[in-house]
Amino acid sequence: MDKLLITGHEGYIGHVITENALLQGYTVVGLDVGLYREGRIGPKNSHPNLLEIEKDLRLLNDSDFRSFDLSNASVIHLAGLSNDPLGEFDEKLTFDINFEASKRLIDLCKTGGVSRFIFFSTQSVYGISQDDHEIEEHESGRLNPVTAYAKTKLLVENYLQTVADKSFEVIIFRPSTVFGPSRGFRSDIVFNNLTLNAYLKREVHVKSDGSPWRPVISVDDVSKAALQSLDKSLQNPIEVYNLGFPGGNFQVRDMAEIAAKSMGISKVIYADSLNEDPRTYKVSFKKFRNNFEEIYRCGQGIEKGGLDLKLFFDREKLSEKDGVQALTTRLAVLKRRIERGDINVELFKNEY
């Protein structure tokens, strides 16, 4: 039975990949420090083929890796400070966790005999695009990260370029902004945020004029791509993919209208000011289409995604009085846990 290490397996994407990997017969080692566990929606993953290890990625060492026994196994690396606003929380901390700890993990994987390493980067490495050109993966001149989060992701990409070889194959995914249900649901990413606000408050507030462009993709399709990539033949020791679908580039105002429609309301309120977030870009998905044709062809559209989120919210009986927005906003969770004293400002648990 194939063994798979998933870092950040309790996160938004991690929950979904872990569930699907177990359904496909993988033995999964899940590595997660549990920073956001209090915001989990519904029951935790439980399976005889799931070994869960609670450990900070920064504290991972050789003896840990020997105990995992990952010779010829695959790794899906998701763990880290998980988006642009969170990355700005503390730039040095973002560098330590997202780059230095990832670099150490990569070294341990390579010396430990891991055969394939899947890294989740971000389309935020493209930063700001001044035209309507859809950026392709090979256009290094278009890389323009503007946040600490995006800069550290690009640093990891660059390091992987130096270590990938025939015995240590690497796939880098630059996913569109993800949406959809998950036990580790996040309400601090754009379409999830718009739909949850519409569901709880019966109106949509857009904190900008709605003009920036964002590519989006469902978390289920991200999971399918990640698991299919584990045994995909590669032409080169390292491949980079923009992860998304045709017509997957939306303006925020379009997402707001779809979110409102999905929740059966019509009220959308826009701020008068320009967008406070400078990122805007369009991305090409030709390479993903050519190499993951079945997923690409059957990808879930954002309209269906809105309806699926409505079903998810209904099933879990989410309500504003439960504080679900605070529990599913990563930066708010960290600040609250620091104030409570169960983690320190470096995000280490106090027992360390």
C-alpha positions as a Markdown table, in Angstrom:
| # | Residue | x | y | z |
|---|---|---|---|---|
| 1 | Met | 0.0 | 0.0 | 0.0 |
| 2 | Asp | 1.4 | 3.4 | -1.0 |
| 3 | Lys | 2.5 | 5.7 | 1.8 |
| 4 | Leu | 2.0 | 9.5 | 1.7 |
| 5 | Leu | 3.1 | 12.2 | 4.0 |
| 6 | Ile | 0.8 | 15.3 | 4.0 |
| 7 | Thr | 2.0 | 18.3 | 5.9 |
| 8 | Gly | -0.7 | 20.6 | 7.0 |
| 9 | His | -3.2 | 17.8 | 6.8 |
| 10 | Glu | -5.7 | 19.5 | 9.1 |
| 11 | Gly | -5.8 | 22.7 | 7.0 |
| 12 | Tyr | -8.4 | 23.8 | 4.5 |
| 13 | Ile | -6.9 | 21.9 | 1.5 |
| 14 | Gly | -5.2 | 19.3 | 3.7 |
| 15 | His | -8.5 | 17.9 | 5.1 |
| 16 | Val | -9.9 | 17.3 | 1.7 |
| 17 | Ile | -6.8 | 15.7 | 0.2 |
| 18 | Thr | -6.4 | 13.5 | 3.3 |
| 19 | Glu | -10.0 | 12.3 | 3.1 |
| 20 | Asn | -9.6 | 11.5 | -0.6 |
| 21 | Ala | -6.2 | 9.9 | -0.3 |
| 22 | Leu | -7.6 | 7.5 | 2.4 |
| 23 | Leu | -10.5 | 6.6 | 0.1 |
| 24 | Gln | -8.1 | 5.8 | -2.6 |
| 25 | Gly | -6.2 | 3.3 | -0.4 |
| 26 | Tyr | -3.2 | 5.4 | 0.7 |
| 27 | Thr | -1.6 | 5.0 | 4.1 |
| 28 | Val | -1.3 | 8.7 | 5.2 |
| 29 | Val | 1.1 | 10.2 | 7.7 |
| 30 | Gly | -0.5 | 13.6 | 8.6 |
| 31 | Leu | 1.9 | 16.2 | 10.1 |
| 32 | Asp | 0.2 | 19.3 | 11.6 |
| 33 | Val | 0.8 | 21.5 | 14.6 |
| 34 | Gly | -2.9 | 22.1 | 15.1 |
| 35 | Leu | -2.9 | 25.9 | 15.3 |
| 36 | Tyr | -6.4 | 26.1 | 13.8 |
| 37 | Arg | -8.0 | 23.0 | 15.2 |
| 38 | Glu | -10.6 | 24.9 | 17.2 |
| 39 | Gly | -12.2 | 26.1 | 13.9 |
| 40 | Arg | -12.7 | 22.7 | 12.5 |
| 41 | Ile | -16.3 | 22.2 | 11.2 |
| 42 | Gly | -17.7 | 18.7 | 11.9 |
| 43 | Pro | -15.9 | 15.6 | 13.0 |
| 44 | Lys | -12.2 | 15.1 | 12.6 |
| 45 | Asn | -10.7 | 12.6 | 10.1 |
| 46 | Ser | -10.4 | 9.1 | 11.6 |
| 47 | His | -9.2 | 6.1 | 9.7 |
| 48 | Pro | -7.0 | 3.1 | 10.5 |
| 49 | Asn | -4.6 | 4.0 | 7.7 |
| 50 | Leu | -4.1 | 7.6 | 9.0 |
| 51 | Leu | -1.2 | 8.3 | 11.4 |
| 52 | Glu | -1.5 | 11.8 | 12.8 |
| 53 | Ile | 1.6 | 13.6 | 14.2 |
| 54 | Glu | 1.3 | 16.9 | 16.0 |
| 55 | Lys | 4.6 | 18.7 | 15.5 |
| 56 | Asp | 5.7 | 22.2 | 14.4 |
| 57 | Leu | 7.4 | 22.0 | 11.0 |
| 58 | Arg | 10.3 | 24.1 | 12.4 |
| 59 | Leu | 11.1 | 21.3 | 14.9 |
| 60 | Leu | 11.1 | 18.4 | 12.5 |
| 61 | Asn | 14.4 | 16.4 | 12.7 |
| 62 | Asp | 16.2 | 13.3 | 11.4 |
| 63 | Ser | 14.8 | 11.0 | 14.0 |
| 64 | Asp | 11.2 | 12.1 | 13.2 |
| 65 | Phe | 11.8 | 11.3 | 9.5 |
| 66 | Arg | 13.3 | 7.9 | 10.3 |
| 67 | Ser | 10.2 | 7.0 | 12.2 |
| 68 | Phe | 8.0 | 7.9 | 9.2 |
| 69 | Asp | 9.9 | 5.4 | 7.0 |
| 70 | Leu | 9.2 | 7.3 | 3.7 |
| 71 | Ser | 11.6 | 5.6 | 1.4 |
| 72 | Asn | 10.1 | 5.7 | -2.1 |
| 73 | Ala | 7.0 | 7.5 | -0.7 |
| 74 | Ser | 5.5 | 10.8 | -1.8 |
| 75 | Val | 5.1 | 14.0 | 0.1 |
| 76 | Ile | 2.4 | 16.7 | -0.4 |
| 77 | His | 3.6 | 19.9 | 1.3 |
| 78 | Leu | 0.9 | 22.3 | 2.4 |
| 79 | Ala | 2.0 | 23.5 | 5.9 |
| 80 | Gly | 2.8 | 27.1 | 6.5 |
| 81 | Leu | 1.4 | 30.5 | 7.2 |
| 82 | Ser | -1.3 | 30.3 | 4.6 |
| 83 | Asn | -2.2 | 33.5 | 2.8 |
| 84 | Asp | -1.0 | 37.0 | 2.1 |
| 85 | Pro | -2.7 | 38.9 | 5.1 |
| 86 | Leu | -1.4 | 36.2 | 7.4 |
| 87 | Gly | 2.1 | 36.4 | 5.9 |
| 88 | Glu | 2.2 | 40.1 | 6.7 |
| 89 | Phe | 1.4 | 39.3 | 10.4 |
| 90 | Asp | 5.2 | 38.9 | 11.0 |
| 91 | Glu | 7.5 | 38.9 | 7.9 |
| 92 | Lys | 10.4 | 37.2 | 9.7 |
| 93 | Leu | 8.1 | 34.5 | 11.1 |
| 94 | Thr | 6.7 | 34.0 | 7.7 |
| 95 | Phe | 10.3 | 33.5 | 6.3 |
| 96 | Asp | 11.2 | 31.1 | 9.1 |
| 97 | Ile | 8.1 | 28.9 | 8.7 |
| 98 | Asn | 7.4 | 29.1 | 5.0 |
| 99 | Phe | 10.9 | 29.1 | 3.7 |
| 100 | Glu | 13.5 | 27.9 | 6.3 |
| 101 | Ala | 11.3 | 25.1 | 7.6 |
| 102 | Ser | 10.2 | 24.1 | 4.1 |
| 103 | Lys | 13.8 | 24.0 | 3.0 |
| 104 | Arg | 14.7 | 21.7 | 6.0 |
| 105 | Leu | 11.7 | 19.5 | 5.1 |
| 106 | Ile | 12.9 | 19.2 | 1.5 |
| 107 | Asp | 16.4 | 18.2 | 2.6 |
| 108 | Leu | 15.0 | 15.6 | 5.0 |
| 109 | Cys | 12.8 | 14.2 | 2.2 |
| 110 | Lys | 15.6 | 14.0 | -0.3 |
| 111 | Thr | 18.0 | 12.3 | 2.1 |
| 112 | Gly | 15.2 | 10.1 | 3.4 |
| 113 | Gly | 14.5 | 8.5 | 0.1 |
| 114 | Val | 11.2 | 10.3 | -0.9 |
| 115 | Ser | 10.7 | 9.8 | -4.6 |
| 116 | Arg | 8.2 | 12.6 | -5.3 |
| 117 | Phe | 7.6 | 15.9 | -3.7 |
| 118 | Ile | 4.4 | 18.0 | -4.4 |
| 119 | Phe | 4.7 | 21.6 | -3.3 |
| 120 | Phe | 1.7 | 24.0 | -3.1 |
| 121 | Ser | 2.9 | 27.4 | -4.1 |
| 122 | Thr | 0.6 | 30.3 | -5.0 |
| 123 | Gln | -0.4 | 32.4 | -7.9 |
| 124 | Ser | 0.4 | 35.4 | -5.8 |
| 125 | Val | 3.9 | 35.0 | -7.1 |
| 126 | Tyr | 2.6 | 36.9 | -10.1 |
| 127 | Gly | 1.6 | 39.9 | -7.9 |
| 128 | Ile | 0.5 | 42.7 | -10.1 |
| 129 | Ser | -0.1 | 42.5 | -13.9 |
| 130 | Gln | -0.7 | 45.7 | -15.8 |
| 131 | Asp | -2.4 | 44.1 | -18.8 |
| 132 | Asp | -4.8 | 41.3 | -19.7 |
| 133 | His | -2.1 | 38.9 | -20.7 |
| 134 | Glu | -2.7 | 35.4 | -19.2 |
| 135 | Ile | 0.5 | 34.5 | -17.6 |
| 136 | Glu | 2.1 | 31.1 | -18.3 |
| 137 | Glu | 4.4 | 29.1 | -16.0 |
| 138 | His | 7.6 | 29.6 | -18.0 |
| 139 | Glu | 7.4 | 33.4 | -18.0 |
| 140 | Ser | 9.9 | 34.1 | -15.3 |
| 141 | Gly | 9.8 | 37.8 | -16.1 |
| 142 | Arg | 6.2 | 37.9 | -15.0 |
| 143 | Leu | 7.0 | 36.8 | -11.5 |
| 144 | Asn | 6.4 | 39.8 | -9.2 |
| 145 | Pro | 5.5 | 38.8 | -5.6 |
| 146 | Val | 4.5 | 41.7 | -3.5 |
| 147 | Thr | 3.8 | 40.1 | -0.1 |
| 148 | Ala | 6.0 | 38.2 | 2.3 |
| 149 | Tyr | 3.9 | 35.1 | 1.8 |
| 150 | Ala | 4.3 | 35.1 | -2.0 |
| 151 | Lys | 8.0 | 35.9 | -1.7 |
| 152 | Thr | 8.7 | 32.9 | 0.5 |
| 153 | Lys | 6.7 | 30.6 | -1.8 |
| 154 | Leu | 8.9 | 31.7 | -4.7 |
| 155 | Leu | 12.0 | 31.1 | -2.6 |
| 156 | Val | 10.9 | 27.5 | -2.0 |
| 157 | Glu | 10.2 | 27.1 | -5.7 |
| 158 | Asn | 13.7 | 28.3 | -6.5 |
| 159 | Tyr | 15.3 | 26.0 | -4.0 |
| 160 | Leu | 13.3 | 23.0 | -5.4 |
| 161 | Gln | 14.7 | 23.9 | -8.8 |
| 162 | Thr | 18.2 | 23.3 | -7.4 |
| 163 | Val | 17.5 | 19.8 | -5.8 |
| 164 | Ala | 15.1 | 18.1 | -8.1 |
| 165 | Asp | 16.5 | 15.1 | -10.1 |
| 166 | Lys | 15.4 | 11.8 | -11.4 |
| 167 | Ser | 15.3 | 10.2 | -7.9 |
| 168 | Phe | 13.6 | 13.2 | -6.4 |
| 169 | Glu | 10.9 | 14.4 | -8.7 |
| 170 | Val | 9.1 | 17.6 | -8.0 |
| 171 | Ile | 5.7 | 19.1 | -9.0 |
| 172 | Ile | 4.9 | 22.6 | -8.1 |
| 173 | Phe | 1.3 | 23.7 | -8.1 |
| 174 | Arg | 0.4 | 27.4 | -8.3 |
| 175 | Pro | -3.3 | 27.1 | -7.5 |
| 176 | Ser | -6.0 | 29.7 | -8.1 |
| 177 | Thr | -7.7 | 31.0 | -5.1 |
| 178 | Val | -9.5 | 28.0 | -3.6 |
| 179 | Phe | -13.2 | 27.8 | -2.7 |
| 180 | Gly | -15.6 | 25.1 | -1.4 |
| 181 | Pro | -16.5 | 23.0 | 1.6 |
| 182 | Ser | -13.9 | 21.5 | 3.9 |
| 183 | Arg | -13.7 | 20.4 | 7.6 |
| 184 | Gly | -10.9 | 23.0 | 7.8 |
| 185 | Phe | -13.0 | 25.6 | 6.1 |
| 186 | Arg | -11.5 | 29.1 | 5.7 |
| 187 | Ser | -13.7 | 32.3 | 5.4 |
| 188 | Asp | -10.7 | 34.5 | 4.8 |
| 189 | Ile | -10.4 | 33.7 | 1.1 |
| 190 | Val | -12.4 | 35.6 | -1.4 |
| 191 | Phe | -15.3 | 33.5 | -2.7 |
| 192 | Asn | -15.7 | 31.6 | 0.6 |
| 193 | Asn | -15.8 | 34.9 | 2.4 |
| 194 | Leu | -18.4 | 36.4 | 0.1 |
| 195 | Thr | -20.7 | 33.3 | 0.3 |
| 196 | Leu | -20.4 | 33.0 | 4.1 |
| 197 | Asn | -21.3 | 36.7 | 4.5 |
| 198 | Ala | -24.2 | 36.3 | 2.2 |
| 199 | Tyr | -25.4 | 33.2 | 4.1 |
| 200 | Leu | -25.1 | 34.7 | 7.6 |
| 201 | Lys | -25.9 | 38.4 | 7.0 |
| 202 | Arg | -28.2 | 38.2 | 3.9 |
| 203 | Glu | -26.1 | 40.7 | 2.1 |
| 204 | Val | -22.6 | 40.9 | 0.5 |
| 205 | His | -20.1 | 43.6 | 1.4 |
| 206 | Val | -17.2 | 44.0 | -1.0 |
| 207 | Lys | -14.3 | 46.0 | 0.5 |
| 208 | Ser | -13.3 | 47.5 | -2.8 |
| 209 | Asp | -14.8 | 48.5 | -6.1 |
| 210 | Gly | -14.7 | 44.8 | -7.1 |
| 211 | Ser | -12.5 | 45.4 | -10.2 |
| 212 | Pro | -9.4 | 43.2 | -9.4 |
| 213 | Trp | -9.1 | 39.8 | -11.2 |
| 214 | Arg | -8.7 | 36.5 | -9.3 |
| 215 | Pro | -8.5 | 33.0 | -10.8 |
| 216 | Val | -10.5 | 30.5 | -8.6 |
| 217 | Ile | -10.7 | 26.7 | -8.3 |
| 218 | Ser | -12.7 | 24.3 | -6.1 |
| 219 | Val | -10.9 | 22.5 | -3.3 |
| 220 | Asp | -12.2 | 19.2 | -4.7 |
| 221 | Asp | -10.5 | 19.8 | -8.0 |
| 222 | Val | -7.3 | 20.8 | -6.2 |
| 223 | Ser | -7.4 | 17.5 | -4.3 |
| 224 | Lys | -7.9 | 15.5 | -7.5 |
| 225 | Ala | -4.9 | 17.2 | -9.2 |
| 226 | Ala | -2.7 | 16.6 | -6.1 |
| 227 | Leu | -3.5 | 12.9 | -5.9 |
| 228 | Gln | -3.3 | 12.4 | -9.7 |
| 229 | Ser | 0.1 | 14.0 | -9.7 |
| 230 | Leu | 1.5 | 11.4 | -7.4 |
| 231 | Asp | 2.0 | 8.8 | -10.2 |
| 232 | Lys | 2.0 | 11.0 | -13.2 |
| 233 | Ser | 4.9 | 10.6 | -15.7 |
| 234 | Leu | 7.1 | 13.7 | -15.9 |
| 235 | Gln | 9.1 | 14.8 | -18.8 |
| 236 | Asn | 11.5 | 16.7 | -16.5 |
| 237 | Pro | 12.6 | 16.3 | -12.9 |
| 238 | Ile | 10.5 | 19.3 | -12.0 |
| 239 | Glu | 7.3 | 20.6 | -13.4 |
| 240 | Val | 5.3 | 23.8 | -12.5 |
| 241 | Tyr | 1.6 | 24.1 | -13.1 |
| 242 | Asn | -0.9 | 27.0 | -12.8 |
| 243 | Leu | -3.8 | 25.2 | -11.3 |
| 244 | Gly | -7.2 | 26.3 | -12.7 |
| 245 | Phe | -9.8 | 26.1 | -15.5 |
| 246 | Pro | -11.0 | 27.9 | -18.6 |
| 247 | Gly | -13.0 | 30.9 | -17.8 |
| 248 | Gly | -11.7 | 30.6 | -14.2 |
| 249 | Asn | -10.5 | 34.2 | -14.1 |
| 250 | Phe | -13.2 | 36.4 | -12.4 |
| 251 | Gln | -13.4 | 39.9 | -11.2 |
| 252 | Val | -14.3 | 40.2 | -7.5 |
| 253 | Arg | -17.6 | 41.9 | -8.4 |
| 254 | Asp | -18.6 | 38.9 | -10.5 |
| 255 | Met | -17.8 | 36.6 | -7.6 |
| 256 | Ala | -19.9 | 38.8 | -5.3 |
| 257 | Glu | -22.9 | 38.6 | -7.6 |
| 258 | Ile | -22.6 | 34.8 | -7.9 |
| 259 | Ala | -22.3 | 34.5 | -4.1 |
| 260 | Ala | -25.4 | 36.5 | -3.6 |
| 261 | Lys | -27.4 | 34.5 | -6.2 |
| 262 | Ser | -26.2 | 31.2 | -4.6 |
| 263 | Met | -27.6 | 32.3 | -1.2 |
| 264 | Gly | -30.9 | 33.6 | -2.7 |
| 265 | Ile | -30.3 | 37.3 | -2.1 |
| 266 | Ser | -29.7 | 40.3 | -4.2 |
| 267 | Lys | -28.0 | 42.9 | -2.0 |
| 268 | Val | -24.4 | 43.6 | -2.9 |
| 269 | Ile | -22.6 | 46.6 | -1.4 |
| 270 | Tyr | -19.3 | 47.9 | -2.8 |
| 271 | Ala | -16.9 | 50.2 | -1.1 |
| 272 | Asp | -16.3 | 53.6 | -2.8 |
| 273 | Ser | -12.5 | 53.3 | -2.6 |
| 274 | Leu | -10.2 | 51.3 | -4.9 |
| 275 | Asn | -9.2 | 47.9 | -3.7 |
| 276 | Glu | -6.9 | 47.9 | -0.7 |
| 277 | Asp | -5.2 | 44.7 | -2.0 |
| 278 | Pro | -3.0 | 45.5 | -5.0 |
| 279 | Arg | -2.9 | 42.0 | -6.4 |
| 280 | Thr | -4.5 | 41.6 | -9.8 |
| 281 | Tyr | -3.6 | 39.1 | -12.5 |
| 282 | Lys | -4.9 | 36.7 | -15.1 |
| 283 | Val | -3.4 | 33.3 | -15.4 |
| 284 | Ser | -3.1 | 30.7 | -18.3 |
| 285 | Phe | -4.1 | 27.1 | -17.6 |
| 286 | Lys | -3.0 | 25.6 | -20.9 |
| 287 | Lys | -0.3 | 23.4 | -19.4 |
| 288 | Phe | -2.7 | 22.1 | -16.8 |
| 289 | Arg | -5.3 | 21.4 | -19.5 |
| 290 | Asn | -2.7 | 19.5 | -21.6 |
| 291 | Asn | -1.5 | 17.3 | -18.7 |
| 292 | Phe | -4.6 | 16.9 | -16.5 |
| 293 | Glu | -7.2 | 16.8 | -19.2 |
| 294 | Glu | -9.9 | 14.8 | -17.3 |
| 295 | Ile | -9.8 | 17.1 | -14.3 |
| 296 | Tyr | -9.6 | 20.2 | -16.4 |
| 297 | Arg | -12.5 | 19.1 | -18.6 |
| 298 | Cys | -14.8 | 18.2 | -15.7 |
| 299 | Gly | -13.8 | 21.0 | -13.3 |
| 300 | Gln | -16.3 | 22.4 | -11.0 |
| 301 | Gly | -17.5 | 25.9 | -11.9 |
| 302 | Ile | -17.9 | 28.7 | -9.4 |
| 303 | Glu | -21.7 | 28.7 | -9.8 |
| 304 | Lys | -22.0 | 25.1 | -8.6 |
| 305 | Gly | -19.4 | 25.9 | -6.0 |
| 306 | Gly | -21.7 | 28.5 | -4.5 |
| 307 | Leu | -24.6 | 26.0 | -4.3 |
| 308 | Asp | -22.3 | 23.4 | -2.7 |
| 309 | Leu | -21.3 | 25.9 | -0.1 |
| 310 | Lys | -25.0 | 26.7 | 0.6 |
| 311 | Leu | -25.6 | 22.9 | 1.2 |
| 312 | Phe | -22.5 | 22.8 | 3.4 |
| 313 | Phe | -23.6 | 25.7 | 5.5 |
| 314 | Asp | -27.1 | 24.3 | 5.9 |
| 315 | Arg | -25.8 | 20.8 | 6.8 |
| 316 | Glu | -23.5 | 22.1 | 9.5 |
| 317 | Lys | -26.1 | 24.6 | 10.7 |
| 318 | Leu | -23.7 | 27.5 | 10.7 |
| 319 | Ser | -25.0 | 30.7 | 12.4 |
| 320 | Glu | -23.5 | 34.1 | 13.2 |
| 321 | Lys | -24.0 | 33.5 | 16.9 |
| 322 | Asp | -21.5 | 30.6 | 16.8 |
| 323 | Gly | -18.7 | 33.0 | 15.8 |
| 324 | Val | -17.9 | 30.9 | 12.7 |
| 325 | Gln | -16.3 | 33.8 | 10.9 |
| 326 | Ala | -13.8 | 34.4 | 13.7 |
| 327 | Leu | -13.1 | 30.7 | 14.0 |
| 328 | Thr | -12.4 | 30.3 | 10.3 |
| 329 | Thr | -10.3 | 33.4 | 9.8 |
| 330 | Arg | -6.7 | 32.3 | 10.2 |
| 331 | Leu | -5.2 | 35.6 | 11.4 |
| 332 | Ala | -8.0 | 36.1 | 13.9 |
| 333 | Val | -7.4 | 32.6 | 15.4 |
| 334 | Leu | -3.7 | 33.2 | 15.8 |
| 335 | Lys | -4.3 | 36.6 | 17.5 |
| 336 | Arg | -6.9 | 35.1 | 19.8 |
| 337 | Arg | -4.6 | 32.2 | 20.8 |
| 338 | Ile | -1.7 | 34.5 | 21.5 |
| 339 | Glu | -4.0 | 36.7 | 23.7 |
| 340 | Arg | -5.1 | 33.5 | 25.6 |
| 341 | Gly | -1.5 | 32.5 | 26.1 |
| 342 | Asp | -1.6 | 29.0 | 24.7 |
| 343 | Ile | 0.9 | 30.0 | 22.0 |
| 344 | Asn | 3.6 | 32.7 | 22.0 |
| 345 | Val | 4.3 | 35.4 | 19.5 |
| 346 | Glu | 6.5 | 33.1 | 17.6 |
| 347 | Leu | 3.5 | 30.7 | 17.3 |
| 348 | Phe | 5.2 | 28.0 | 19.4 |
| 349 | Lys | 3.0 | 26.2 | 21.9 |
| 350 | Asn | 3.9 | 27.2 | 25.4 |
| 351 | Glu | 5.0 | 23.7 | 26.4 |
| 352 | Tyr | 7.9 | 23.9 | 23.9 |
